[in-house]
Amino acid sequence: MKTGKHAFLALLLAAGLLSAPSSAQAGDPAAQEAEAIVKELKAGGGAVQPIGKTNDAYARYFTGQSYLADLSADKTFPVHNVTFAHGAHTFWHIHHGTCQVLVAESGRGCYQIWGEEPKLLLPGQTATIPAGTKHWHGALPGTSFQHIALMKHGEGVRTEWLEPVKDADYRALESMARPQARKAVQTAGRDRLGDFAPEFARYNDDILFGEVWSRSDRLSLRDRSIVTVSALVSGGILDSSLKYHIASARKNGVTREEMAEVITQLGFYAGWPKAWAAFGMAKEAYKEEK
């Protein structure tokens, strides 16, 4: 029989709050830096791409540390992923002879054209900077950001680097760096118990989901799903509640592989039969993914 202590450990382990020491935790500065960048990128959403090597060739035109990763195997068609670490951003600059297309991949970034207000760049969004236009782009304050920058190459194409972005202007963007909380909408309480236990239904729909689950700026929906699945399995609640939250975990970005790893970990700490039951529900929820 598992004690409350074992169940609590299972919850923390599955949520990633306890783990074996990683290379970063063991004192590897490069690994620690990469881990910090990836954490910031995931917090902003999107698909995290390879960070690559430090962008030494252009470091003098950036505020903060940037990285460059080559994504193309065809050297005649270069495609690079740029990672802006911990608020890094470019100086003002102009591309002559070509426009520039920015494709946001992960994290939270922005760009600004001279004379216009800064515009937010989130994963999946694109921005086209016309040729001959003064602009800058990069991560928002206190965050990391990745994008692909696409430009023509050839005769007459060059970049003119100008002055740094004023620190006061950049710091004014701090409010843009905070993701807006996504409000969770739930009606199950009122649908099933509204006429019998209206206060319980209100607590379920408006407080648990409407307030606690909606604080995604403090703990992401993905992480809340992992914590909730772990708590339900550890407590032996293997009914429709667990089925619902496993399906929600998938919607909130928990991958098939991650869910399998969470349940495997729980098997050791919460009990093997509970893991078997949870795997049955998870297999059904992720059946479309091979």
VEXKOL-976699 format. One record per residue (C-alpha): x negated, y negated, z; chain; residue number from 1. Coordinates in steps of 0.02 Angstrom, whole numbers, plus 50000, padded with zeros to 5 digits. Layout:
BEGIN
<r><c1>X</c1><c2>Y</c2><c3>Z</c3><chain>A</chain><n>NUM</n></r>
...
This chain:
BEGIN
<r><c1>50000</c1><c2>50000</c2><c3>50000</c3><chain>A</chain><n>1</n></r>
<r><c1>49932</c1><c2>49829</c2><c3>49952</c3><chain>A</chain><n>2</n></r>
<r><c1>49924</c1><c2>49693</c2><c3>50085</c3><chain>A</chain><n>3</n></r>
<r><c1>49970</c1><c2>49511</c2><c3>50062</c3><chain>A</chain><n>4</n></r>
<r><c1>49784</c1><c2>49473</c2><c3>50055</c3><chain>A</chain><n>5</n></r>
<r><c1>49760</c1><c2>49592</c2><c3>49907</c3><chain>A</chain><n>6</n></r>
<r><c1>49908</c1><c2>49516</c2><c3>49816</c3><chain>A</chain><n>7</n></r>
<r><c1>49840</c1><c2>49341</c2><c3>49843</c3><chain>A</chain><n>8</n></r>
<r><c1>49669</c1><c2>49393</c2><c3>49777</c3><chain>A</chain><n>9</n></r>
<r><c1>49751</c1><c2>49469</c2><c3>49625</c3><chain>A</chain><n>10</n></r>
<r><c1>49842</c1><c2>49305</c2><c3>49593</c3><chain>A</chain><n>11</n></r>
<r><c1>49682</c1><c2>49204</c2><c3>49602</c3><chain>A</chain><n>12</n></r>
<r><c1>49581</c1><c2>49325</c2><c3>49498</c3><chain>A</chain><n>13</n></r>
<r><c1>49710</c1><c2>49335</c2><c3>49360</c3><chain>A</chain><n>14</n></r>
<r><c1>49726</c1><c2>49147</c2><c3>49357</c3><chain>A</chain><n>15</n></r>
<r><c1>49538</c1><c2>49130</c2><c3>49335</c3><chain>A</chain><n>16</n></r>
<r><c1>49513</c1><c2>49046</c2><c3>49503</c3><chain>A</chain><n>17</n></r>
<r><c1>49396</c1><c2>49183</c2><c3>49563</c3><chain>A</chain><n>18</n></r>
<r><c1>49271</c1><c2>49270</c2><c3>49451</c3><chain>A</chain><n>19</n></r>
<r><c1>49100</c1><c2>49344</c2><c3>49444</c3><chain>A</chain><n>20</n></r>
<r><c1>48961</c1><c2>49214</c2><c3>49427</c3><chain>A</chain><n>21</n></r>
<r><c1>48937</c1><c2>49164</c2><c3>49245</c3><chain>A</chain><n>22</n></r>
<r><c1>48775</c1><c2>49111</c2><c3>49163</c3><chain>A</chain><n>23</n></r>
<r><c1>48833</c1><c2>48931</c2><c3>49187</c3><chain>A</chain><n>24</n></r>
<r><c1>48864</c1><c2>48958</c2><c3>49372</c3><chain>A</chain><n>25</n></r>
<r><c1>48694</c1><c2>49040</c2><c3>49385</c3><chain>A</chain><n>26</n></r>
<r><c1>48609</c1><c2>48876</c2><c3>49343</c3><chain>A</chain><n>27</n></r>
<r><c1>48591</c1><c2>48873</c2><c3>49153</c3><chain>A</chain><n>28</n></r>
<r><c1>48610</c1><c2>48686</c2><c3>49110</c3><chain>A</chain><n>29</n></r>
<r><c1>48654</c1><c2>48717</c2><c3>48927</c3><chain>A</chain><n>30</n></r>
<r><c1>48786</c1><c2>48845</c2><c3>48975</c3><chain>A</chain><n>31</n></r>
<r><c1>48856</c1><c2>48730</c2><c3>49108</c3><chain>A</chain><n>32</n></r>
<r><c1>48871</c1><c2>48588</c2><c3>48983</c3><chain>A</chain><n>33</n></r>
<r><c1>48955</c1><c2>48700</c2><c3>48852</c3><chain>A</chain><n>34</n></r>
<r><c1>49076</c1><c2>48766</c2><c3>48984</c3><chain>A</chain><n>35</n></r>
<r><c1>49123</c1><c2>48589</c2><c3>49037</c3><chain>A</chain><n>36</n></r>
<r><c1>49151</c1><c2>48535</c2><c3>48857</c3><chain>A</chain><n>37</n></r>
<r><c1>49260</c1><c2>48687</c2><c3>48817</c3><chain>A</chain><n>38</n></r>
<r><c1>49363</c1><c2>48656</c2><c3>48974</c3><chain>A</chain><n>39</n></r>
<r><c1>49398</c1><c2>48477</c2><c3>48919</c3><chain>A</chain><n>40</n></r>
<r><c1>49438</c1><c2>48531</c2><c3>48742</c3><chain>A</chain><n>41</n></r>
<r><c1>49562</c1><c2>48663</c2><c3>48801</c3><chain>A</chain><n>42</n></r>
<r><c1>49645</c1><c2>48535</c2><c3>48914</c3><chain>A</chain><n>43</n></r>
<r><c1>49683</c1><c2>48431</c2><c3>48760</c3><chain>A</chain><n>44</n></r>
<r><c1>49752</c1><c2>48579</c2><c3>48662</c3><chain>A</chain><n>45</n></r>
<r><c1>49712</c1><c2>48649</c2><c3>48491</c3><chain>A</chain><n>46</n></r>
<r><c1>49588</c1><c2>48780</c2><c3>48432</c3><chain>A</chain><n>47</n></r>
<r><c1>49413</c1><c2>48758</c2><c3>48502</c3><chain>A</chain><n>48</n></r>
<r><c1>49281</c1><c2>48774</c2><c3>48365</c3><chain>A</chain><n>49</n></r>
<r><c1>49095</c1><c2>48813</c2><c3>48384</c3><chain>A</chain><n>50</n></r>
<r><c1>49007</c1><c2>48668</c2><c3>48470</c3><chain>A</chain><n>51</n></r>
<r><c1>48846</c1><c2>48688</c2><c3>48373</c3><chain>A</chain><n>52</n></r>
<r><c1>48685</c1><c2>48594</c2><c3>48404</c3><chain>A</chain><n>53</n></r>
<r><c1>48655</c1><c2>48420</c2><c3>48471</c3><chain>A</chain><n>54</n></r>
<r><c1>48681</c1><c2>48289</c2><c3>48337</c3><chain>A</chain><n>55</n></r>
<r><c1>48506</c1><c2>48219</c2><c3>48353</c3><chain>A</chain><n>56</n></r>
<r><c1>48493</c1><c2>48146</c2><c3>48178</c3><chain>A</chain><n>57</n></r>
<r><c1>48637</c1><c2>48025</c2><c3>48212</c3><chain>A</chain><n>58</n></r>
<r><c1>48621</c1><c2>48005</c2><c3>48400</c3><chain>A</chain><n>59</n></r>
<r><c1>48570</c1><c2>47822</c2><c3>48382</c3><chain>A</chain><n>60</n></r>
<r><c1>48740</c1><c2>47785</c2><c3>48304</c3><chain>A</chain><n>61</n></r>
<r><c1>48843</c1><c2>47865</c2><c3>48443</c3><chain>A</chain><n>62</n></r>
<r><c1>48887</c1><c2>47817</c2><c3>48620</c3><chain>A</chain><n>63</n></r>
<r><c1>48871</c1><c2>47978</c2><c3>48720</c3><chain>A</chain><n>64</n></r>
<r><c1>48823</c1><c2>48153</c2><c3>48665</c3><chain>A</chain><n>65</n></r>
<r><c1>48889</c1><c2>48231</c2><c3>48506</c3><chain>A</chain><n>66</n></r>
<r><c1>48863</c1><c2>48402</c2><c3>48426</c3><chain>A</chain><n>67</n></r>
<r><c1>48868</c1><c2>48465</c2><c3>48247</c3><chain>A</chain><n>68</n></r>
<r><c1>48916</c1><c2>48639</c2><c3>48185</c3><chain>A</chain><n>69</n></r>
<r><c1>48905</c1><c2>48692</c2><c3>48002</c3><chain>A</chain><n>70</n></r>
<r><c1>49068</c1><c2>48778</c2><c3>47952</c3><chain>A</chain><n>71</n></r>
<r><c1>49029</c1><c2>48806</c2><c3>47767</c3><chain>A</chain><n>72</n></r>
<r><c1>48923</c1><c2>48945</c2><c3>47693</c3><chain>A</chain><n>73</n></r>
<r><c1>48917</c1><c2>48848</c2><c3>47528</c3><chain>A</chain><n>74</n></r>
<r><c1>48780</c1><c2>48717</c2><c3>47541</c3><chain>A</chain><n>75</n></r>
<r><c1>48851</c1><c2>48624</c2><c3>47390</c3><chain>A</chain><n>76</n></r>
<r><c1>49011</c1><c2>48593</c2><c3>47489</c3><chain>A</chain><n>77</n></r>
<r><c1>48958</c1><c2>48546</c2><c3>47666</c3><chain>A</chain><n>78</n></r>
<r><c1>49091</c1><c2>48551</c2><c3>47802</c3><chain>A</chain><n>79</n></r>
<r><c1>49043</c1><c2>48507</c2><c3>47979</c3><chain>A</chain><n>80</n></r>
<r><c1>49134</c1><c2>48514</c2><c3>48143</c3><chain>A</chain><n>81</n></r>
<r><c1>49091</c1><c2>48367</c2><c3>48255</c3><chain>A</chain><n>82</n></r>
<r><c1>49109</c1><c2>48385</c2><c3>48444</c3><chain>A</chain><n>83</n></r>
<r><c1>49118</c1><c2>48226</c2><c3>48547</c3><chain>A</chain><n>84</n></r>
<r><c1>49074</c1><c2>48272</c2><c3>48727</c3><chain>A</chain><n>85</n></r>
<r><c1>49143</c1><c2>48182</c2><c3>48881</c3><chain>A</chain><n>86</n></r>
<r><c1>49202</c1><c2>48023</c2><c3>48797</c3><chain>A</chain><n>87</n></r>
<r><c1>49072</c1><c2>48014</c2><c3>48658</c3><chain>A</chain><n>88</n></r>
<r><c1>49118</c1><c2>47906</c2><c3>48507</c3><chain>A</chain><n>89</n></r>
<r><c1>49038</c1><c2>47829</c2><c3>48355</c3><chain>A</chain><n>90</n></r>
<r><c1>48982</c1><c2>47650</c2><c3>48328</c3><chain>A</chain><n>91</n></r>
<r><c1>49082</c1><c2>47543</c2><c3>48208</c3><chain>A</chain><n>92</n></r>
<r><c1>49036</c1><c2>47595</c2><c3>48032</c3><chain>A</chain><n>93</n></r>
<r><c1>49088</c1><c2>47585</c2><c3>47849</c3><chain>A</chain><n>94</n></r>
<r><c1>49086</c1><c2>47722</c2><c3>47717</c3><chain>A</chain><n>95</n></r>
<r><c1>49045</c1><c2>47652</c2><c3>47545</c3><chain>A</chain><n>96</n></r>
<r><c1>49095</c1><c2>47746</c2><c3>47389</c3><chain>A</chain><n>97</n></r>
<r><c1>49212</c1><c2>47868</c2><c3>47474</c3><chain>A</chain><n>98</n></r>
<r><c1>49356</c1><c2>47881</c2><c3>47593</c3><chain>A</chain><n>99</n></r>
<r><c1>49342</c1><c2>47988</c2><c3>47748</c3><chain>A</chain><n>100</n></r>
<r><c1>49471</c1><c2>48115</c2><c3>47805</c3><chain>A</chain><n>101</n></r>
<r><c1>49471</c1><c2>48163</c2><c3>47989</c3><chain>A</chain><n>102</n></r>
<r><c1>49553</c1><c2>48328</c2><c3>48037</c3><chain>A</chain><n>103</n></r>
<r><c1>49579</c1><c2>48343</c2><c3>48225</c3><chain>A</chain><n>104</n></r>
<r><c1>49549</c1><c2>48519</c2><c3>48293</c3><chain>A</chain><n>105</n></r>
<r><c1>49546</c1><c2>48516</c2><c3>48483</c3><chain>A</chain><n>106</n></r>
<r><c1>49545</c1><c2>48396</c2><c3>48630</c3><chain>A</chain><n>107</n></r>
<r><c1>49607</c1><c2>48217</c2><c3>48626</c3><chain>A</chain><n>108</n></r>
<r><c1>49530</c1><c2>48085</c2><c3>48515</c3><chain>A</chain><n>109</n></r>
<r><c1>49568</c1><c2>47925</c2><c3>48424</c3><chain>A</chain><n>110</n></r>
<r><c1>49513</c1><c2>47814</c2><c3>48281</c3><chain>A</chain><n>111</n></r>
<r><c1>49524</c1><c2>47628</c2><c3>48253</c3><chain>A</chain><n>112</n></r>
<r><c1>49517</c1><c2>47525</c2><c3>48095</c3><chain>A</chain><n>113</n></r>
<r><c1>49451</c1><c2>47349</c2><c3>48115</c3><chain>A</chain><n>114</n></r>
<r><c1>49593</c1><c2>47228</c2><c3>48153</c3><chain>A</chain><n>115</n></r>
<r><c1>49715</c1><c2>47367</c2><c3>48199</c3><chain>A</chain><n>116</n></r>
<r><c1>49764</c1><c2>47454</c2><c3>48361</c3><chain>A</chain><n>117</n></r>
<r><c1>49678</c1><c2>47620</c2><c3>48405</c3><chain>A</chain><n>118</n></r>
<r><c1>49777</c1><c2>47772</c2><c3>48352</c3><chain>A</chain><n>119</n></r>
<r><c1>49785</c1><c2>47938</c2><c3>48444</c3><chain>A</chain><n>120</n></r>
<r><c1>49719</c1><c2>48095</c2><c3>48358</c3><chain>A</chain><n>121</n></r>
<r><c1>49786</c1><c2>48261</c2><c3>48422</c3><chain>A</chain><n>122</n></r>
<r><c1>49752</c1><c2>48438</c2><c3>48359</c3><chain>A</chain><n>123</n></r>
<r><c1>49826</c1><c2>48465</c2><c3>48187</c3><chain>A</chain><n>124</n></r>
<r><c1>49838</c1><c2>48280</c2><c3>48146</c3><chain>A</chain><n>125</n></r>
<r><c1>49739</c1><c2>48197</c2><c3>48008</c3><chain>A</chain><n>126</n></r>
<r><c1>49685</c1><c2>48020</c2><c3>47968</c3><chain>A</chain><n>127</n></r>
<r><c1>49619</c1><c2>47948</c2><c3>47806</c3><chain>A</chain><n>128</n></r>
<r><c1>49498</c1><c2>47802</c2><c3>47818</c3><chain>A</chain><n>129</n></r>
<r><c1>49493</c1><c2>47707</c2><c3>47652</c3><chain>A</chain><n>130</n></r>
<r><c1>49325</c1><c2>47674</c2><c3>47571</c3><chain>A</chain><n>131</n></r>
<r><c1>49243</c1><c2>47512</c2><c3>47625</c3><chain>A</chain><n>132</n></r>
<r><c1>49341</c1><c2>47505</c2><c3>47789</c3><chain>A</chain><n>133</n></r>
<r><c1>49259</c1><c2>47463</c2><c3>47955</c3><chain>A</chain><n>134</n></r>
<r><c1>49310</c1><c2>47589</c2><c3>48088</c3><chain>A</chain><n>135</n></r>
<r><c1>49256</c1><c2>47703</c2><c3>48230</c3><chain>A</chain><n>136</n></r>
<r><c1>49318</c1><c2>47870</c2><c3>48298</c3><chain>A</chain><n>137</n></r>
<r><c1>49284</c1><c2>47994</c2><c3>48437</c3><chain>A</chain><n>138</n></r>
<r><c1>49344</c1><c2>48061</c2><c3>48604</c3><chain>A</chain><n>139</n></r>
<r><c1>49454</c1><c2>47966</c2><c3>48724</c3><chain>A</chain><n>140</n></r>
<r><c1>49377</c1><c2>47914</c2><c3>48892</c3><chain>A</chain><n>141</n></r>
<r><c1>49338</c1><c2>48061</c2><c3>49006</c3><chain>A</chain><n>142</n></r>
<r><c1>49384</c1><c2>48192</c2><c3>48876</c3><chain>A</chain><n>143</n></r>
<r><c1>49303</c1><c2>48294</c2><c3>48738</c3><chain>A</chain><n>144</n></r>
<r><c1>49363</c1><c2>48303</c2><c3>48559</c3><chain>A</chain><n>145</n></r>
<r><c1>49327</c1><c2>48399</c2><c3>48398</c3><chain>A</chain><n>146</n></r>
<r><c1>49364</c1><c2>48353</c2><c3>48219</c3><chain>A</chain><n>147</n></r>
<r><c1>49310</c1><c2>48394</c2><c3>48043</c3><chain>A</chain><n>148</n></r>
<r><c1>49255</c1><c2>48244</c2><c3>47940</c3><chain>A</chain><n>149</n></r>
<r><c1>49275</c1><c2>48263</c2><c3>47752</c3><chain>A</chain><n>150</n></r>
<r><c1>49193</c1><c2>48145</c2><c3>47626</c3><chain>A</chain><n>151</n></r>
<r><c1>49135</c1><c2>48143</c2><c3>47447</c3><chain>A</chain><n>152</n></r>
<r><c1>48949</c1><c2>48163</c2><c3>47418</c3><chain>A</chain><n>153</n></r>
<r><c1>48847</c1><c2>48096</c2><c3>47276</c3><chain>A</chain><n>154</n></r>
<r><c1>48774</c1><c2>47940</c2><c3>47197</c3><chain>A</chain><n>155</n></r>
<r><c1>48833</c1><c2>47776</c2><c3>47273</c3><chain>A</chain><n>156</n></r>
<r><c1>48899</c1><c2>47857</c2><c3>47431</c3><chain>A</chain><n>157</n></r>
<r><c1>48823</c1><c2>47790</c2><c3>47591</c3><chain>A</chain><n>158</n></r>
<r><c1>48868</c1><c2>47748</c2><c3>47770</c3><chain>A</chain><n>159</n></r>
<r><c1>48833</c1><c2>47577</c2><c3>47844</c3><chain>A</chain><n>160</n></r>
<r><c1>48813</c1><c2>47585</c2><c3>48032</c3><chain>A</chain><n>161</n></r>
<r><c1>48861</c1><c2>47431</c2><c3>48132</c3><chain>A</chain><n>162</n></r>
<r><c1>48877</c1><c2>47379</c2><c3>48315</c3><chain>A</chain><n>163</n></r>
<r><c1>48935</c1><c2>47490</c2><c3>48460</c3><chain>A</chain><n>164</n></r>
<r><c1>49116</c1><c2>47483</c2><c3>48517</c3><chain>A</chain><n>165</n></r>
<r><c1>49129</c1><c2>47361</c2><c3>48662</c3><chain>A</chain><n>166</n></r>
<r><c1>49136</c1><c2>47456</c2><c3>48826</c3><chain>A</chain><n>167</n></r>
<r><c1>49282</c1><c2>47355</c2><c3>48892</c3><chain>A</chain><n>168</n></r>
<r><c1>49383</c1><c2>47391</c2><c3>48734</c3><chain>A</chain><n>169</n></r>
<r><c1>49345</c1><c2>47576</c2><c3>48747</c3><chain>A</chain><n>170</n></r>
<r><c1>49388</c1><c2>47587</c2><c3>48932</c3><chain>A</chain><n>171</n></r>
<r><c1>49556</c1><c2>47508</c2><c3>48894</c3><chain>A</chain><n>172</n></r>
<r><c1>49601</c1><c2>47672</c2><c3>48808</c3><chain>A</chain><n>173</n></r>
<r><c1>49600</c1><c2>47773</c2><c3>48970</c3><chain>A</chain><n>174</n></r>
<r><c1>49789</c1><c2>47783</c2><c3>48976</c3><chain>A</chain><n>175</n></r>
<r><c1>49788</c1><c2>47869</c2><c3>48806</c3><chain>A</chain><n>176</n></r>
<r><c1>49672</c1><c2>48003</c2><c3>48875</c3><chain>A</chain><n>177</n></r>
<r><c1>49802</c1><c2>48069</c2><c3>48997</c3><chain>A</chain><n>178</n></r>
<r><c1>49918</c1><c2>48196</c2><c3>48913</c3><chain>A</chain><n>179</n></r>
<r><c1>50100</c1><c2>48161</c2><c3>48940</c3><chain>A</chain><n>180</n></r>
<r><c1>50186</c1><c2>48291</c2><c3>49047</c3><chain>A</chain><n>181</n></r>
<r><c1>50297</c1><c2>48404</c2><c3>48945</c3><chain>A</chain><n>182</n></r>
<r><c1>50466</c1><c2>48418</c2><c3>49029</c3><chain>A</chain><n>183</n></r>
<r><c1>50526</c1><c2>48597</c2><c3>49041</c3><chain>A</chain><n>184</n></r>
<r><c1>50710</c1><c2>48619</c2><c3>49003</c3><chain>A</chain><n>185</n></r>
<r><c1>50800</c1><c2>48763</c2><c3>49088</c3><chain>A</chain><n>186</n></r>
<r><c1>50986</c1><c2>48799</c2><c3>49103</c3><chain>A</chain><n>187</n></r>
<r><c1>50983</c1><c2>48981</c2><c3>49161</c3><chain>A</chain><n>188</n></r>
<r><c1>51030</c1><c2>48935</c2><c3>49338</c3><chain>A</chain><n>189</n></r>
<r><c1>51186</c1><c2>48840</c2><c3>49290</c3><chain>A</chain><n>190</n></r>
<r><c1>51230</c1><c2>48964</c2><c3>49153</c3><chain>A</chain><n>191</n></r>
<r><c1>51228</c1><c2>49113</c2><c3>49272</c3><chain>A</chain><n>192</n></r>
<r><c1>51261</c1><c2>49040</c2><c3>49444</c3><chain>A</chain><n>193</n></r>
<r><c1>51330</c1><c2>48866</c2><c3>49418</c3><chain>A</chain><n>194</n></r>
<r><c1>51504</c1><c2>48908</c2><c3>49479</c3><chain>A</chain><n>195</n></r>
<r><c1>51448</c1><c2>49022</c2><c3>49621</c3><chain>A</chain><n>196</n></r>
<r><c1>51291</c1><c2>48938</c2><c3>49691</c3><chain>A</chain><n>197</n></r>
<r><c1>51279</c1><c2>48765</c2><c3>49613</c3><chain>A</chain><n>198</n></r>
<r><c1>51141</c1><c2>48704</c2><c3>49730</c3><chain>A</chain><n>199</n></r>
<r><c1>51032</c1><c2>48856</c2><c3>49695</c3><chain>A</chain><n>200</n></r>
<r><c1>51061</c1><c2>48829</c2><c3>49509</c3><chain>A</chain><n>201</n></r>
<r><c1>51009</c1><c2>48648</c2><c3>49526</c3><chain>A</chain><n>202</n></r>
<r><c1>50850</c1><c2>48694</c2><c3>49621</c3><chain>A</chain><n>203</n></r>
<r><c1>50807</c1><c2>48821</c2><c3>49486</c3><chain>A</chain><n>204</n></r>
<r><c1>50842</c1><c2>48712</c2><c3>49335</c3><chain>A</chain><n>205</n></r>
<r><c1>50801</c1><c2>48537</c2><c3>49395</c3><chain>A</chain><n>206</n></r>
<r><c1>50666</c1><c2>48563</c2><c3>49528</c3><chain>A</chain><n>207</n></r>
<r><c1>50572</c1><c2>48722</c2><c3>49485</c3><chain>A</chain><n>208</n></r>
<r><c1>50576</c1><c2>48698</c2><c3>49297</c3><chain>A</chain><n>209</n></r>
<r><c1>50623</c1><c2>48516</c2><c3>49279</c3><chain>A</chain><n>210</n></r>
<r><c1>50489</c1><c2>48452</c2><c3>49399</c3><chain>A</chain><n>211</n></r>
<r><c1>50360</c1><c2>48584</c2><c3>49449</c3><chain>A</chain><n>212</n></r>
<r><c1>50341</c1><c2>48670</c2><c3>49280</c3><chain>A</chain><n>213</n></r>
<r><c1>50344</c1><c2>48500</c2><c3>49194</c3><chain>A</chain><n>214</n></r>
<r><c1>50186</c1><c2>48439</c2><c3>49282</c3><chain>A</chain><n>215</n></r>
<r><c1>50080</c1><c2>48500</c2><c3>49136</c3><chain>A</chain><n>216</n></r>
<r><c1>49964</c1><c2>48352</c2><c3>49158</c3><chain>A</chain><n>217</n></r>
<r><c1>49906</c1><c2>48433</c2><c3>49322</c3><chain>A</chain><n>218</n></r>
<r><c1>49912</c1><c2>48616</c2><c3>49273</c3><chain>A</chain><n>219</n></r>
<r><c1>49945</c1><c2>48669</c2><c3>49094</c3><chain>A</chain><n>220</n></r>
<r><c1>50097</c1><c2>48773</c2><c3>49048</c3><chain>A</chain><n>221</n></r>
<r><c1>49977</c1><c2>48909</c2><c3>48993</c3><chain>A</chain><n>222</n></r>
<r><c1>49894</c1><c2>48919</c2><c3>49164</c3><chain>A</chain><n>223</n></r>
<r><c1>50062</c1><c2>48908</c2><c3>49254</c3><chain>A</chain><n>224</n></r>
<r><c1>50120</c1><c2>49058</c2><c3>49152</c3><chain>A</chain><n>225</n></r>
<r><c1>49967</c1><c2>49160</c2><c3>49202</c3><chain>A</chain><n>226</n></r>
<r><c1>49992</c1><c2>49116</c2><c3>49386</c3><chain>A</chain><n>227</n></r>
<r><c1>50178</c1><c2>49159</c2><c3>49377</c3><chain>A</chain><n>228</n></r>
<r><c1>50154</c1><c2>49326</c2><c3>49289</c3><chain>A</chain><n>229</n></r>
<r><c1>50019</c1><c2>49369</c2><c3>49417</c3><chain>A</chain><n>230</n></r>
<r><c1>50132</c1><c2>49324</c2><c3>49563</c3><chain>A</chain><n>231</n></r>
<r><c1>50279</c1><c2>49425</c2><c3>49496</c3><chain>A</chain><n>232</n></r>
<r><c1>50175</c1><c2>49581</c2><c3>49461</c3><chain>A</chain><n>233</n></r>
<r><c1>50087</c1><c2>49568</c2><c3>49630</c3><chain>A</chain><n>234</n></r>
<r><c1>50255</c1><c2>49553</c2><c3>49717</c3><chain>A</chain><n>235</n></r>
<r><c1>50327</c1><c2>49702</c2><c3>49624</c3><chain>A</chain><n>236</n></r>
<r><c1>50458</c1><c2>49596</c2><c3>49534</c3><chain>A</chain><n>237</n></r>
<r><c1>50463</c1><c2>49698</c2><c3>49375</c3><chain>A</chain><n>238</n></r>
<r><c1>50634</c1><c2>49649</c2><c3>49310</c3><chain>A</chain><n>239</n></r>
<r><c1>50699</c1><c2>49525</c2><c3>49183</c3><chain>A</chain><n>240</n></r>
<r><c1>50606</c1><c2>49384</c2><c3>49272</c3><chain>A</chain><n>241</n></r>
<r><c1>50438</c1><c2>49460</c2><c3>49227</c3><chain>A</chain><n>242</n></r>
<r><c1>50496</c1><c2>49496</c2><c3>49049</c3><chain>A</chain><n>243</n></r>
<r><c1>50549</c1><c2>49314</c2><c3>49030</c3><chain>A</chain><n>244</n></r>
<r><c1>50385</c1><c2>49244</c2><c3>49097</c3><chain>A</chain><n>245</n></r>
<r><c1>50277</c1><c2>49359</c2><c3>48991</c3><chain>A</chain><n>246</n></r>
<r><c1>50371</c1><c2>49299</c2><c3>48837</c3><chain>A</chain><n>247</n></r>
<r><c1>50351</c1><c2>49120</c2><c3>48898</c3><chain>A</chain><n>248</n></r>
<r><c1>50165</c1><c2>49149</c2><c3>48923</c3><chain>A</chain><n>249</n></r>
<r><c1>50149</c1><c2>49194</c2><c3>48741</c3><chain>A</chain><n>250</n></r>
<r><c1>50242</c1><c2>49036</c2><c3>48689</c3><chain>A</chain><n>251</n></r>
<r><c1>50130</c1><c2>48934</c2><c3>48805</c3><chain>A</chain><n>252</n></r>
<r><c1>49970</c1><c2>48995</c2><c3>48721</c3><chain>A</chain><n>253</n></r>
<r><c1>49918</c1><c2>49151</c2><c3>48817</c3><chain>A</chain><n>254</n></r>
<r><c1>49848</c1><c2>49268</c2><c3>48686</c3><chain>A</chain><n>255</n></r>
<r><c1>49881</c1><c2>49454</c2><c3>48672</c3><chain>A</chain><n>256</n></r>
<r><c1>49703</c1><c2>49491</c2><c3>48727</c3><chain>A</chain><n>257</n></r>
<r><c1>49714</c1><c2>49373</c2><c3>48876</c3><chain>A</chain><n>258</n></r>
<r><c1>49879</c1><c2>49449</c2><c3>48934</c3><chain>A</chain><n>259</n></r>
<r><c1>49805</c1><c2>49624</c2><c3>48923</c3><chain>A</chain><n>260</n></r>
<r><c1>49655</c1><c2>49567</c2><c3>49026</c3><chain>A</chain><n>261</n></r>
<r><c1>49765</c1><c2>49484</c2><c3>49157</c3><chain>A</chain><n>262</n></r>
<r><c1>49871</c1><c2>49641</c2><c3>49180</c3><chain>A</chain><n>263</n></r>
<r><c1>49717</c1><c2>49753</c2><c3>49184</c3><chain>A</chain><n>264</n></r>
<r><c1>49643</c1><c2>49646</c2><c3>49322</c3><chain>A</chain><n>265</n></r>
<r><c1>49808</c1><c2>49653</c2><c3>49416</c3><chain>A</chain><n>266</n></r>
<r><c1>49810</c1><c2>49842</c2><c3>49402</c3><chain>A</chain><n>267</n></r>
<r><c1>49658</c1><c2>49853</c2><c3>49516</c3><chain>A</chain><n>268</n></r>
<r><c1>49722</c1><c2>49730</c2><c3>49646</c3><chain>A</chain><n>269</n></r>
<r><c1>49912</c1><c2>49742</c2><c3>49640</c3><chain>A</chain><n>270</n></r>
<r><c1>49935</c1><c2>49925</c2><c3>49595</c3><chain>A</chain><n>271</n></r>
<r><c1>49921</c1><c2>50037</c2><c3>49442</c3><chain>A</chain><n>272</n></r>
<r><c1>50108</c1><c2>50075</c2><c3>49424</c3><chain>A</chain><n>273</n></r>
<r><c1>50146</c1><c2>49889</c2><c3>49424</c3><chain>A</chain><n>274</n></r>
<r><c1>50021</c1><c2>49864</c2><c3>49285</c3><chain>A</chain><n>275</n></r>
<r><c1>50101</c1><c2>50005</c2><c3>49184</c3><chain>A</chain><n>276</n></r>
<r><c1>50271</c1><c2>49922</c2><c3>49201</c3><chain>A</chain><n>277</n></r>
<r><c1>50200</c1><c2>49752</c2><c3>49154</c3><chain>A</chain><n>278</n></r>
<r><c1>50110</c1><c2>49823</c2><c3>49001</c3><chain>A</chain><n>279</n></r>
<r><c1>50275</c1><c2>49892</c2><c3>48937</c3><chain>A</chain><n>280</n></r>
<r><c1>50351</c1><c2>49718</c2><c3>48939</c3><chain>A</chain><n>281</n></r>
<r><c1>50195</c1><c2>49636</c2><c3>48869</c3><chain>A</chain><n>282</n></r>
<r><c1>50184</c1><c2>49758</c2><c3>48725</c3><chain>A</chain><n>283</n></r>
<r><c1>50364</c1><c2>49715</c2><c3>48679</c3><chain>A</chain><n>284</n></r>
<r><c1>50332</c1><c2>49527</c2><c3>48692</c3><chain>A</chain><n>285</n></r>
<r><c1>50176</c1><c2>49534</c2><c3>48583</c3><chain>A</chain><n>286</n></r>
<r><c1>50235</c1><c2>49669</c2><c3>48462</c3><chain>A</chain><n>287</n></r>
<r><c1>50222</c1><c2>49553</c2><c3>48312</c3><chain>A</chain><n>288</n></r>
<r><c1>50036</c1><c2>49526</c2><c3>48345</c3><chain>A</chain><n>289</n></r>
<r><c1>49916</c1><c2>49662</c2><c3>48290</c3><chain>A</chain><n>290</n></r>
